Amino acid sequence: MSPLEARLLVTYHHWARDRATEAVARLTAAQFTQPLGNSFASVRDTLAHLYGADVVWLQRFCGSSPSGLPPAEQFLDLAALQAAWSEVDDRLRTFVASLDEPALATSITYRAFNGQDATLPYWQMLQHLVNHGSYHRGQVTTLLRQLGAPAPRGMDLVAFYRERQVH
């Protein structure tokens, strides 16, 4: 993976997340936290999981091995979640911008939540972070539909490339 590709992936990750949260912003406070029986209890909890994954992977990239995700309950509304995410976004962009091709190929070892050590190169961890986000953004779309709310605008990678005319 090239440094340009790494930066594009992270830009896509934030772009797609912003499209999801734009749709979520139309929910009432009650809808935002309403239990819906999915992998995570509510829209809030699903988005908080995505935020938590960004936090955890950034910590792993920087040499830490957190033991769990931040609690979803800390976010009383979408604005609080977006404010926390903004700081993490800046740190992630800065970190990825610092990686050249040899650094992207460098493997690091971290402790997974199951207590086992795992070793992966940065480029694979970045791909995982973005893929994981895509999976859960799809869940947010389903939850919005269950609530009778409009789905987000398209969040596919190809839509990002077309919109930005990336070649």
Secondary structure, DSSP 8 states (H G I E B T S, - for coil): --HHHHHHHHHHHHHHHHHHHHHHTTS-HHHHH----SSSSSHHHHHHHHHHHHHHHHHHHTT---SS---GGG-SSHHHHHHHHHHHHHHHHHHHHT--HHHHH-EEEEE-TTS-EEEEEHHHHHHHHHHHHHHHHHHHHHHHHHTT----S---HHHHHHHHT--
